[in-house]
Amino acid sequence: MKEKNTNKEEATFLDAYLGETQPQRAEPSEQSVHAERASTPKRISAKMRRGTLEAYKQTFLVPAKLTDRRAVYLSRETQERADLVVRRLGDRGANLSSFVERIVRAHLEDYAEEIEEWRKL
């Protein structure tokens, strides 16, 4: 049985994820160009405001004590990519469950007003 060399693949993903390499860029579709013109973003993207690795760690990679937990399923690819980020960038005690918890909480906080408006429709 042939073993898969994941270290090279993980390093390539991490380099691309952290912006150390320039991934190929596709031409925007007509639909996405139209959508960009139609709406102006209300907030600065999380990527733009996170600034530094230390800020990213403090936001997403601090261990959280999860009580009253529930299972959440991810595709294998997503789980492996997220786990790579946690292992490579997180300090001792960082784990995938805390990472996902913090990402979901940040998303829900960022979109709280819109979600409330949409819920009322």
C-alpha positions, 0 to 999 in steps of 0.5 A, a space after each residue: 500500500 502506498 503512503 500519501 505524502 501529506 506534508 508537502 500538500 499541507 505546506 502548499 495549502 498553508 503557504 497559499 492560505 497565508 498568502 505567501 504564494 499567489 494562487 491562480 486567479 479566475 476571471 469573475 463571472 458576469 453574475 459575480 460582477 453584477 452582484 458586486 455592482 449591485 451591493 456595497 459591503 457594509 463592513 470591512 472584511 475579516 481578512 482586512 481587519 485581522 492584521 497579524 498572526 497574533 491577532 488571528 491566534 487570539 481570535 480563533 486559536 485560543 482553547 475554549 471549554 465547551 460544555 453541552 456540546 453537539 456534533 457538527 460534521 465537516 467534509 473530510 477536505 475541510 476538516 483536514 485543512 482546518 486541522 492543519 491550520 490549528 496544528 501549525 498556527 495554534 499553541 498548545 491546547 488549541 484544537 479543532 472544536 475550539 477553532 470551529 466554535 470561534 469561527 461560527 461565533 464570529 460569523 454570527 456576531 458579524 451578521 447578527 443584524 442581517 440574520 435578524 432582518 432575514 428572520 422577520 421576512 
